[in-house]
Amino acid sequence: MKVSGIVANLPVTDVEAASDFYTNYLGLSVEGFNMGWVAHYQSPDGKVHIQLVTGDATSPEDSAISVHVGSGVEEAYEEAKQRGYEIVYPLTTEAWGLRRFFVRAPDGTIVTGDGYVVQPGIQIPANATNVTINASGQVQVALSGQTAAQTVGQIQLAAFPNDAGLSAQGGNLFVQTSASGAAVTGVPGGPGFGTVMQGFVENSNVNVVSEITNLITAQRAYEMNSQVITASNQMMSTLTQLR
């Protein structure tokens, strides 16, 4: 495969709003194309290229870079499959005439179960045979041909002055708000932070049996109070009739 060019794809929320910074401030004033969801800009001498992307129009995932191989796209696609790389988006001729595919680079970057990159980024060496994470958040790997484990990264935790002020996004994701206060980061096991347990899934913090018992107790208390009020009303009615 012969690569003729590589262009970085920068994620933005609005191409038009972001273009002023790159065209007028950075001087990438030549617009190659603008399709609304993606726009290509380059310097007048053609040496610097970028693309602004709000979200790919057809692929289920956005790409970090665009690799240009010219007429060798078929060859590149077959080579990627032969090498066992994950094809995110199969070879397709798009409605705008471009023939392309998306392939995931096996760079060993640690991500969450939902695919989000762990921050700060941690990469696992290609020759790692085992990965462990201890209670203090250190990511250690066993490398082929070596007996001692090597630390390749440190997982951090974040605490907030007001946890209730975080904005729930679903899927156990929360976003910092003005009500929650700024995040305070630290290592697991440090003052004010919990520890990390590898291979465990957090269970619900609700004891079903205890909560049902509390519900029955509250229901019985409500019924008793209701009976007391009924008896009181009957007594008041009797006193009124005696008058």
N, C-alpha and C positions, 0 to 999 in steps of 0.2 A: 504494500500500500504506500502510495506517495502522497504526502500531505503538502498542499500548496498554501495553506493559511489556516490560522486559528484565531478566532475572535471571541472575546469574553462577552457573555450574556449577563447584563446587570439587571436584577429584578427591581422594578419600580411599580408604583401604584397607578401612575398616570404618565404616559409617554410625553404628552404635550407639556405637562407641567414640569417634567424633569429635563426636557430637552434644552431649555435655556442655559442651565448650568454647564452642560457638556458642549453646547455649540458656541455660546457667547463667552463664557468664562474660560473653559478649557481649550477653546479654539478648534473644536472638531466641527467645523462649519459646513462641511460637505455632506448633504443628506443622500445616502445611497438609495434608500427606500423607506417608506413609512406605511405600514399596513394597519395602523391603529393599535394593535396589540404588540407589535414589534417594529422597531425603527433602527436603521443602520446609519451610523455617523462616522466620518473619518476626517483626518486632518487634510489640509489642502495639498500637502506633499504625498499623501497616500500611505504614510508610514504607520499611522496609528488608527486602529479601528475599534469600535465598540458597538454593541447592540443593546438597546433598552427593551425589556420584555415585561409585560404585565402578567402574562400567563399564556402558555402555548395554546394555539387555536385547535389543535387536533390531538396532540400527545397527552397522555394522562399525567405526565410529569414534565417539568421544565428542565432545560439543560443548563449546565454551568458554562459551557463553551460550545462554539460551533466550529467543527473541523471541516475544512474544505478539501475534497479529494478529486474534484472535477469529474471526469468520466469514469473514475475508478470506484464509484460508490458500490457497484455490484460486488466487485472484488473485496472491498472493505467489509461489506456485510457478511460475505461467506467466511472471511478470515476471522471475524469476531465470533461467529458461531462455532467454527472449528476450535478456537481457543477456549471455548466454554464460557465466554462472557455473557452476562445477563442482557438479553435484548428487551429493553423497556418498551420500545415502539418499533414494530416491524418495518421493513423497507416498503415505502409508500410513495406514490406519485401524488403530490398535493394538488389541490384545485388551482393554486397559483403557479403551477408548473415545476416546482422544485421536487426532486426525488431525494428522499432522505430516510434515515432511521436513527433511533436513539439507543445507545449502549451505555451500561453502567460501568464506570471505571472501578476495578477491584482494588481500591486504595487502602482498605483496612480501617477506614474511619468508623469509630464506634457511634452507633445511633440508638435511639430509643426504640421500643417495640412499635411505635407509630412512624418510625423513619426520621425523626428529628435528630439532628446532629447534637451530640453532647457538647456543652460548652463549659470550660475551654476544650477545644478539640483534642481527641486522643486517637492515635493511630496504632494499629496492631501490626507488627512486622509480618511479612509474608511467610517467613519460616517458623512462625510461632506454632507450637504443638498443643499448648494449653493456655487458657486465660483465667486468672482468678482475681477477685476483688475482695480485699480484706475489710474488716469492720471500720477502719479509718479511711476507706475510700481509695486506697492505693490500688492501681491497676497493674498487675504483674503478669508477665508472660514467661513460659518455658520455651526456650529456643532449641531447635534441633541441634544436637551435638554439644549442648551445654547443660551442666547440672544445676547451676545456681539460677534462680529466677531473677528476672530483670524488671524493674519498675519503669513503666512507659507513660504513666500519667497519674493524675490525681483528680478524683471526682469531688466536686464542691457542692455544698448545700446552701440554700438561701433561706433566711428568716426575715420576717416582716414585723414592724411594730404593732400592726393590727391585721392579723390574719383574716378577720371577718370582712375587711375592706377589699380583699382581692376579688377580681372579676372572674367568675367561673366561665370557662369557654367550652366545657364538655370534655369527656375523655380524660378526666383527671388533670386538665390543663387550666392554669390560672394566670391572669395578667395583672401586673402591678397597676395600681391606681393611686390617685392622690389620697384616698381614704386609707389605703393600706400602708402608705409610707414607703420609703426607699428600701430596697433589698439590702440585707447585710449578709455577705457571704462568708463562709468558713468551712473548715474541713470536718468531716463526720467525727463525732466523738469529742469535739471541742466544746467549750463552755456555751451552753444554750443550743447545742445541735445534737441530733440523734446519731445513731450509727447506721452503717450499711450492711445488709445481709444478702449475700449473693444467692440467687436461685430460689428466693422466697417471693410469694405473692401476698400482698396485703389483704387480709380478710376484713370483713365488716366489723366495725367497733360496736355493733349493737348485739346484745345478748337477747335472742328471740324469746327464750323461756322467761327471763326476768321481765322483759317488757310486757309480755302477755299477762304475767302475774300482776304487774302494776296496773294494767288496764282493767283487769277483773276487780282489783281492790278499789280503783277509782269508780268503777261502775256500781259496786256495792255501796260505797259511801254516798254516791249520788242518789241511789234508791232510798237509803235510810234518811237522808236529808229531805227527800221529796215526801216521804211518809210523815216526817216530823212536821213539815209545813202543812200537809193535809190535815193532820190531827189538830194543829194549832188553829186552822181555819174553822174546823168543826166546833172546837171549843168556843171560839169567838162568836160563831153563829148561835150556839146554845145560850151564851150569856146575853146576846142581843134579844133572843126570844124571851128570856126570863124578865127582861125589863118591861 
